[in-house]
């Protein structure tokens, strides 16, 4: 017997959006692909924190937007975190 099937596959991409100023369009770079949302969330948060720490700016620096757990897991209570967390949004260039 030979059988073909179509199955849905869910993957979670971690992306980095960068926008320098209003005169140039922003750009998106894929940073990784993960099989589950929790791993992708933890990786995205760690990458953002590492870049933020390297910049040496204050915790409330609006130039660093951390991923939000509630955006991915609306039924789970938010984790406490010392990092500034603001909503994910695609910003217009």
Residue, then its C-alpha position, 0 to 999 in steps of 0.5 A: x500500500x502507498x499512501x500520501x498525506x498532507x499534514x500541517x507543520x507548525x514552526x516558530x521563527x525568531x526574527x530581528x527587526x531593525x529600523x535606524x531612522x525614518x528615512x530608510x526602511x527597516x529590515x527583518x533578519x531570521x535568527x532561527x526556527x524552532x519546533x515549539x513556541x516556548x523555545x522560540x520565546x526563550x531564544x528571542x528574549x535571550x537574543x534581545x537581552x544580550x544585544x541590549x546588555x552589549x549596548x549598555x543602555x538603561x532597562x527602559x531604553x525604547x530601542x529594545x523591544x522584547x518579545x511578550x509571552x502573552x502574545x504567544x500564550x494568551x492563556x498563561x500568566x505572564x512571567x516576571x522579568x527584570x527586562x522591559x517588555x513592550x508589545x510586539x508590533x510591526x512598525x511602519x517604515 
